[in-house]
Amino acid sequence: MTGAHTYAFPDTDLAPRLECGLSLAASGCMGVQSGPENRKRLFRTAGIDPASAVSLTQIHSRIVRVAESAPAFVDMPEGDGLITANDSLVPTVTVADCMPIWLLDPVARWFGVLHSGWRGTGILRTALELASDEWGAKPENLRVILGPHIRSCCYTVDGERADYFRRGFGESSVTLDAARAAANDRWPWRLSLAEANRNLALSLGVLAEHIRDTGECTACNPLYGSNRRQGAPSFTRMLAWIRWR
Ligand SMILES: [Zn+2]
């Protein structure tokens, strides 16, 4: 589809039946307030019924909500992850450097999408706990796609945030940039949200072969919207969605 990328879940016969989409910068800003016309156009092009799309008021949290019906989400409750067992719904989040994470459990038959930036890292755990309560989900059945986001090539952080990630999400989630450290840069560490989420997923019991990383850095590549590259307030929020075909 022009103006969007789609991705497939690893290691499941259901992969062709699920569409994991991400609108590109050329499709325009997809904010509910800032891009309603762009959303309408994208839904039309992608063949998505706008009445089946569910969205949240995103607050960089680890809050995940179970969507049972679209009308229940008209007022867009706060949160950063949507999961559902209702095959007619289209969960969506917006991203611009934060990571979209698509989820599918082909056994317990639920699916969803998460918005995971640095503050939200850990939302994958919340999603899995919620799905376990709701549908008896087991981590070894979960398929995970880690989408385009700001990568360690562009994402430098200070020592405090590096410590937070090293302690919470594993040593490999940060690396010291020797040149920046030698120059006494205040942000000498490089943060990998992909590595942090991979470590988290594995620690929860997700199988390595069930995790797909799409690659691509949103800050490097102008194909994508990027808060860091484009700057506030006019950066291009991209829409990440998931639906049954
Ligand atoms: Zn980059």
Boltz pocket constraint, residues with backbone or C-beta under 6 A from the ligand:
constraints:
  - pocket:
      binder: B
      contacts: [[A, 150], [A, 151], [A, 152], [A, 153], [A, 154], [A, 155], [A, 217], [A, 218], [A, 219], [A, 220], [A, 221]]
      max_distance: 6.0
